[in-house]
Amino acid sequence: MTALLGRNESCPCGSGRKYKRCCLNKDVVSERAGRKVGISQKQYSELYTRIQQFAKQDKYQEEYEKAKEMFYIVEDEVTNSKFERFFDTYFIQDHIMENKKVMTVEFYEHNRDNLTTKDVEILRNLFESYVGMYEVKEVQDDKILLKDCLTEKEVYTEDVNLLKDFKVGSSMIARIVTVEETSILIDVTISISEAVKDVICSDIKHLFKQYEDLYKDMKTFLIHHTHILYKYMQQLLDPSIAEYLKQQKEAKMNQASDEVAMTEEVIENECNVCSVLRKNVEKEHIDACIAFWNEYKEANGEVKGSENGWAAAVEYHIKKAAGENFTQAQISKKYEISPSTLGKRYKDLKVS
């Protein structure tokens, strides 16, 4: 723009002022930042291409397939082709292989003698990179201040042209890598609403809390679980994936509901002795008591007498077999029967 527009011409921003007295300085600063970012992106792309070629070796094919299983949500090649660029980055920078290394580390160890100082610096920054959620805190002509919504850390990026449509308060999912002291955004940067940001933040913080003892901080957790944010990106970019996950969730809920209903039906159709046992026997013994009674009933047909008497005898038998220390009087009191009734029913069980 500055090469074609005269200093004394009207500024294209519409202010009515001359270009030299309005946006000229801002555009110069912005273009300088753009050139700086362009140089860094070129250095990153050249190294990334070399790592890509290294990762295509046959010996890494099995790891490649494992990474696909972890990364993609649906098993549809057409849908997944939309996220191939994301996946390539994930496979190269995030997928932990069988040897506990990621591909960037593998590449470094095999090629360290042929790497420049700049290459090594970029690789080290790649080791520390992850997909995160950021909020714009400040916009300047040559840089933008972003706050990581999960780690609370702030970082300046000179990638002002990429983020030209973002305002203070805007949120995004992005991946930042520092190259030559310039922070650039790689892969696709996705704008998200505050509501979406809050939901994802809440989900990830909940996950981190479950595994907090394994990771020293949130950044370490994100480095090891970058696939989580990549999966959110897939849902946001393709509504069909979000719909698929919604259907999966509903199916699981329906299945769980059916299982509960079946359990309730089984309990409802059980004999009265089983019902008495369920009300009185401790959790660790209930299954054994029910199973023993069902076998006894099947072998002996219809049984007569108080349900409490039979239930007491079954519990006595199971606990005695388990080696627990108790008396017939204790069991009798629990079922509100006499010790003699318990003794008689226990004898019946033993005879069978």
C-alpha positions as CSV (number, residue, x, y, z in Angstrom):
1,M,0.0,0.0,0.0
2,T,2.7,2.5,1.0
3,A,4.6,1.9,-2.3
4,L,1.6,3.0,-4.4
5,L,-0.1,5.6,-2.3
6,G,1.3,9.1,-2.3
7,R,2.1,10.7,1.1
8,N,-0.1,13.7,0.2
9,E,-3.1,11.6,-1.0
10,S,-6.2,11.1,1.1
11,C,-5.8,8.3,3.6
12,P,-7.7,5.2,2.6
13,C,-9.1,4.8,6.1
14,G,-11.7,7.5,5.2
15,S,-10.6,10.1,7.8
16,G,-10.3,12.8,5.2
17,R,-6.8,13.6,6.2
18,K,-3.6,13.2,4.1
19,Y,-2.1,9.8,4.2
20,K,1.2,11.1,5.7
21,R,-0.7,12.7,8.6
22,C,-2.9,9.7,9.3
23,C,-2.1,6.0,8.7
24,L,1.3,6.2,7.1
25,N,3.4,5.6,10.2
26,K,1.0,2.8,11.4
27,D,1.2,1.0,8.0
28,V,5.0,1.3,8.0
29,V,5.2,-0.3,11.4
30,S,2.7,-2.9,10.4
31,E,4.6,-3.8,7.2
32,R,7.9,-4.0,9.1
33,A,6.3,-6.5,11.5
34,G,4.9,-8.4,8.5
35,R,8.3,-8.8,7.0
36,K,9.7,-9.9,10.3
37,V,6.9,-12.5,10.6
38,G,7.5,-13.6,7.0
39,I,11.2,-14.3,7.6
40,S,10.3,-16.4,10.7
41,Q,7.6,-18.3,8.9
42,K,10.0,-19.1,6.1
43,Q,12.6,-20.5,8.6
44,Y,9.9,-22.5,10.4
45,S,8.5,-23.9,7.1
46,E,11.9,-25.0,5.8
47,L,12.7,-26.9,9.0
48,Y,9.1,-28.3,9.2
49,T,9.4,-29.7,5.7
50,R,12.6,-31.5,6.6
51,I,11.0,-33.0,9.7
52,Q,8.0,-34.1,7.5
53,Q,10.3,-36.0,5.1
54,F,12.1,-37.6,8.0
55,A,8.7,-38.8,9.5
56,K,7.7,-40.5,6.3
57,Q,10.2,-43.3,6.7
58,D,8.6,-46.8,6.7
59,K,9.7,-47.4,10.3
60,Y,7.3,-44.8,11.5
61,Q,4.3,-46.0,9.6
62,E,2.9,-47.9,12.6
63,E,3.2,-44.8,14.8
64,Y,1.5,-42.8,12.1
65,E,-1.5,-45.1,12.3
66,K,-1.6,-44.9,16.1
67,A,-1.5,-41.1,15.9
68,K,-4.5,-41.1,13.5
69,E,-6.5,-43.2,15.9
70,M,-5.8,-40.7,18.7
71,F,-6.3,-37.6,16.7
72,Y,-9.4,-38.1,14.5
73,I,-12.9,-38.2,15.9
74,V,-14.7,-39.9,12.9
75,E,-13.6,-42.7,10.6
76,D,-14.3,-40.8,7.4
77,E,-11.4,-40.0,5.0
78,V,-13.3,-37.1,3.2
79,T,-14.1,-35.4,6.5
80,N,-10.6,-36.1,8.0
81,S,-8.9,-34.7,4.9
82,K,-10.0,-31.2,6.0
83,F,-7.8,-31.5,9.1
84,E,-4.8,-33.1,7.5
85,R,-2.6,-30.0,8.2
86,F,-3.6,-30.2,11.8
87,F,-2.8,-33.9,12.0
88,D,0.6,-33.5,10.4
89,T,1.6,-31.0,13.1
90,Y,0.2,-33.2,15.8
91,F,2.0,-36.3,14.5
92,I,5.3,-34.4,14.2
93,Q,5.2,-32.3,17.3
94,D,2.8,-34.0,19.8
95,H,2.3,-37.8,19.2
96,I,4.2,-39.7,21.9
97,M,5.7,-42.8,20.3
98,E,6.4,-46.2,21.7
99,N,9.9,-45.0,22.7
100,K,8.4,-42.1,24.7
101,K,9.6,-39.5,22.3
102,V,7.9,-37.1,19.9
103,M,9.0,-36.9,16.2
104,T,10.7,-33.6,16.7
105,V,13.0,-35.1,19.3
106,E,13.6,-38.1,17.2
107,F,14.6,-35.8,14.3
108,Y,16.9,-33.8,16.5
109,E,18.7,-36.9,17.8
110,H,19.2,-38.3,14.3
111,N,20.3,-35.1,12.7
112,R,22.0,-33.0,15.4
113,D,25.3,-32.9,13.5
114,N,23.6,-31.3,10.5
115,L,21.5,-28.8,12.3
116,T,22.3,-25.0,12.5
117,T,22.1,-23.1,15.7
118,K,18.8,-21.6,14.4
119,D,17.4,-25.0,13.7
120,V,18.2,-26.2,17.2
121,E,16.6,-23.1,18.7
122,I,13.4,-23.6,16.7
123,L,13.2,-27.3,17.6
124,R,13.5,-26.4,21.3
125,N,10.7,-24.0,21.0
126,L,8.6,-26.6,19.2
127,F,9.2,-29.0,22.1
128,E,7.5,-26.4,24.3
129,S,4.6,-25.5,22.0
130,Y,1.0,-26.6,22.3
131,V,-2.5,-25.7,21.2
132,G,-4.0,-23.2,23.5
133,M,-6.9,-20.7,24.0
134,Y,-6.0,-17.0,23.9
135,E,-7.8,-13.7,24.5
136,V,-6.6,-10.5,22.9
137,K,-5.6,-8.1,25.7
138,E,-4.0,-5.3,23.7
139,V,-3.6,-4.3,20.0
140,Q,-0.7,-2.3,18.8
141,D,0.5,-1.4,15.3
142,D,3.3,-3.9,15.3
143,K,2.2,-6.5,17.9
144,I,-0.7,-8.0,19.8
145,L,-0.8,-9.0,23.4
146,L,-2.4,-12.4,24.0
147,K,-3.3,-14.0,27.3
148,D,-3.4,-17.8,27.6
149,C,-6.8,-18.5,29.1
150,L,-5.6,-21.7,30.7
151,T,-2.1,-20.9,32.0
152,E,-2.8,-17.2,32.6
153,K,0.6,-16.4,30.9
154,E,0.8,-13.5,28.4
155,V,2.7,-13.4,25.1
156,Y,3.2,-10.8,22.3
157,T,2.8,-11.9,18.7
158,E,4.0,-9.8,15.7
159,D,1.5,-11.8,13.5
160,V,-0.7,-8.6,13.2
161,N,-1.8,-9.3,9.7
162,L,-3.2,-12.7,10.5
163,L,-5.0,-11.2,13.5
164,K,-6.1,-8.0,11.9
165,D,-9.8,-8.8,12.4
166,F,-9.4,-9.6,16.1
167,K,-10.2,-6.9,18.7
168,V,-9.5,-6.5,22.4
169,G,-11.6,-9.2,24.1
170,S,-11.7,-11.5,21.1
171,S,-10.8,-15.2,21.8
172,M,-9.2,-17.8,19.7
173,I,-7.8,-21.3,19.6
174,A,-4.2,-21.1,18.3
175,R,-0.7,-22.5,18.4
176,I,2.2,-20.2,18.9
177,V,5.8,-20.9,18.2
178,T,8.8,-18.6,18.7
179,V,11.2,-18.3,15.8
180,E,14.1,-15.8,15.9
181,E,12.4,-14.1,18.9
182,T,9.3,-13.6,16.9
183,S,6.1,-15.4,18.0
184,I,4.2,-16.7,15.0
185,L,0.9,-18.6,14.8
186,I,1.0,-21.9,13.0
187,D,-1.8,-24.1,11.7
188,V,-5.3,-22.5,11.5
189,T,-6.2,-19.9,14.1
190,I,-9.9,-20.2,15.0
191,S,-12.0,-17.4,16.4
192,I,-14.3,-18.6,19.2
193,S,-17.1,-16.9,21.2
194,E,-16.7,-16.2,24.9
195,A,-19.3,-18.9,25.6
196,V,-17.4,-21.5,23.7
197,K,-14.1,-20.4,25.4
198,D,-15.7,-20.7,28.8
199,V,-17.0,-24.2,28.1
200,I,-13.7,-25.5,26.8
201,C,-11.8,-23.8,29.6
202,S,-14.1,-25.5,32.2
203,D,-13.7,-28.9,30.5
204,I,-9.9,-28.8,30.3
205,K,-9.5,-27.5,33.9
206,H,-11.7,-30.3,35.1
207,L,-9.5,-32.8,33.2
208,F,-6.3,-31.2,34.6
209,K,-7.6,-31.5,38.1
210,Q,-8.1,-35.3,37.7
211,Y,-4.4,-35.7,36.6
212,E,-2.9,-32.8,38.6
213,D,-0.6,-35.1,40.5
214,L,1.0,-36.3,37.2
215,Y,1.9,-32.9,35.8
216,K,3.7,-30.0,37.4
217,D,1.5,-27.3,35.8
218,M,-1.2,-26.6,33.2
219,K,1.3,-26.0,30.4
220,T,2.9,-29.4,30.9
221,F,-0.5,-31.0,30.8
222,L,-1.4,-29.2,27.6
223,I,1.9,-30.2,25.9
224,H,1.1,-33.8,26.6
225,H,-2.6,-33.5,25.7
226,T,-2.6,-31.2,22.6
227,H,-5.0,-33.6,20.9
228,I,-7.8,-32.4,23.2
229,L,-7.8,-28.9,21.7
230,Y,-7.3,-30.3,18.1
231,K,-10.5,-32.3,18.7
232,Y,-12.3,-29.1,19.7
233,M,-11.0,-27.5,16.5
234,Q,-12.4,-30.3,14.4
235,Q,-15.9,-29.9,16.0
236,L,-15.9,-26.1,15.5
237,L,-14.8,-26.3,11.9
238,D,-17.1,-29.1,10.9
239,P,-20.7,-29.2,12.3
240,S,-21.2,-32.8,11.2
241,I,-18.5,-33.9,13.8
242,A,-20.3,-32.0,16.5
243,E,-23.5,-33.7,15.5
244,Y,-21.8,-37.1,15.5
245,L,-20.5,-36.6,19.0
246,K,-23.9,-35.4,20.2
247,Q,-25.5,-38.6,18.8
248,Q,-22.8,-40.7,20.4
249,K,-23.5,-39.1,23.7
250,E,-27.2,-39.6,23.4
251,A,-26.7,-43.3,22.5
252,K,-24.5,-43.8,25.6
253,M,-27.1,-42.1,27.8
254,N,-29.9,-44.3,26.3
255,Q,-27.8,-47.4,26.8
256,A,-27.1,-46.5,30.4
257,S,-30.8,-45.8,30.9
258,D,-31.7,-49.2,29.4
259,E,-29.1,-51.0,31.7
260,V,-30.6,-49.3,34.8
261,A,-34.1,-50.3,33.6
262,M,-33.0,-53.9,33.1
263,T,-31.4,-54.0,36.5
264,E,-34.6,-52.6,38.1
265,E,-36.7,-55.2,36.2
266,V,-34.4,-58.0,37.4
267,I,-34.7,-56.8,41.0
268,E,-38.5,-56.4,40.7
269,N,-38.9,-59.9,39.3
270,E,-36.7,-61.5,42.0
271,C,-38.2,-63.6,44.7
272,N,-38.9,-62.1,48.1
273,V,-35.8,-63.8,49.6
274,C,-33.6,-61.9,47.2
275,S,-35.3,-58.7,48.1
276,V,-34.7,-59.3,51.7
277,L,-31.1,-60.1,51.1
278,R,-30.6,-56.9,49.1
279,K,-32.0,-54.9,52.0
280,N,-29.7,-56.5,54.6
281,V,-26.5,-57.9,53.1
282,E,-23.4,-55.8,52.8
283,K,-22.3,-54.8,49.3
284,E,-19.2,-57.2,49.2
285,H,-21.4,-60.2,49.9
286,I,-24.7,-59.5,48.1
287,D,-23.8,-61.0,44.7
288,A,-22.6,-64.3,46.3
289,C,-25.7,-64.5,48.5
290,I,-28.1,-63.9,45.5
291,A,-26.2,-66.4,43.4
292,F,-26.2,-69.1,46.1
293,W,-29.9,-68.6,46.8
294,N,-30.8,-68.8,43.1
295,E,-28.9,-72.1,42.7
296,Y,-30.5,-73.5,45.8
297,K,-34.0,-72.6,44.6
298,E,-33.4,-74.0,41.1
299,A,-32.2,-77.3,42.6
300,N,-35.0,-77.6,45.1
301,G,-38.0,-76.1,43.4
302,E,-40.5,-74.2,45.5
303,V,-39.5,-73.6,49.1
304,K,-41.8,-72.8,52.0
305,G,-41.3,-70.7,55.1
306,S,-40.4,-67.2,56.2
307,E,-38.3,-65.2,53.7
308,N,-36.4,-63.7,56.6
309,G,-35.5,-67.2,57.8
310,W,-34.1,-68.3,54.4
311,A,-32.3,-65.0,53.9
312,A,-30.7,-65.1,57.3
313,A,-29.5,-68.7,56.6
314,V,-28.0,-67.7,53.2
315,E,-26.1,-64.7,54.7
316,Y,-24.9,-66.9,57.6
317,H,-23.7,-69.6,55.1
318,I,-21.9,-67.1,52.8
319,K,-20.2,-65.2,55.6
320,K,-19.1,-68.5,57.3
321,A,-17.6,-69.7,54.1
322,A,-15.8,-66.3,53.8
323,G,-14.3,-66.9,57.3
324,E,-15.9,-64.0,59.0
325,N,-16.3,-64.0,62.8
326,F,-19.9,-63.6,64.0
327,T,-22.6,-65.6,65.8
328,Q,-26.0,-67.0,64.9
329,A,-27.5,-64.7,67.5
330,Q,-26.2,-61.7,65.7
331,I,-27.6,-62.8,62.3
332,S,-31.0,-63.8,63.9
333,K,-31.3,-60.4,65.5
334,K,-30.6,-58.6,62.2
335,Y,-33.5,-60.5,60.5
336,E,-35.8,-60.5,63.6
337,I,-36.0,-64.3,63.8
338,S,-35.1,-66.8,66.5
339,P,-31.7,-68.5,66.5
340,S,-33.5,-71.8,66.2
341,T,-35.2,-70.8,63.0
342,L,-31.8,-69.7,61.6
343,G,-30.3,-73.0,62.7
344,K,-33.1,-75.0,61.0
345,R,-32.9,-73.2,57.7
346,Y,-29.1,-73.3,57.7
347,K,-29.4,-77.1,58.2
348,D,-31.8,-77.3,55.2
349,L,-29.3,-75.4,53.1
350,K,-26.5,-77.8,54.1
351,V,-28.5,-80.9,53.4
352,S,-29.2,-79.8,49.9
